[in-house]
């Protein structure tokens, strides 16, 4: 009952409605307004009804309109992200070199977390070390900035359930199975320890787009049209 609208919007967006910032904010405002007017929520149905009204009964993924909001609240309150991270680290620490860890995900957020963990614990590709600075190597391969004695790699593409399995068990349809293998590493080889890496948001830069002139550039339009005609004739 003490959460603010920006805090609730962050939870809904981070763990549920990850593709729609404005909808996350609308849901947060509506949920808290109903609580202000009618008092604390006494049932899940009341919260679900608020979500349904805000989303006008529509969900582009085919879910119940309240599903992603409930998912977000559960994931935040149960510390699911932190628990998954702790599990992955703990499991790989206990594996023998060459041992494999099998992880099954059911939600896109879980898939993203497994991929992020993999990227953060992959050993550096020596080809990158040959042409980039130690700082950049540490940014692309964060494991090189640590003294972890092991790395992990993805053995193969994530496996999906077969059509027959989905028919027997429809809940298996969104599942992805990842196989991670533990590898020992020399923390002093290709080391980037001690380097100051930049925050991820500082490692991207939006390019300046050239002006779009469309059909005003008649010469360019005619050139492209002629090239298309020649391509068809050659085909």
Protein Blocks (a to p, Z undefined) as FASTA:
>chain_A
ZZcfklmmmmmmmmmmmmbmklmmmmmmmmmmmmmmnopafbfklmmmmmmmmnnopafk
lpafklmmmmmmmmmmnommmmmmmmmmmmmmmpcehiacddddfbfklmmmmmmmmmmm
cccdfklmmmpcfklmmmmmmmlmpccfbdcddfbdcddddfklmmmmmmlmmpccdddd
dddddfkgopaehiacddfklmgccddddddekjmlmmlmmmmmmmmmmmmmmZZ
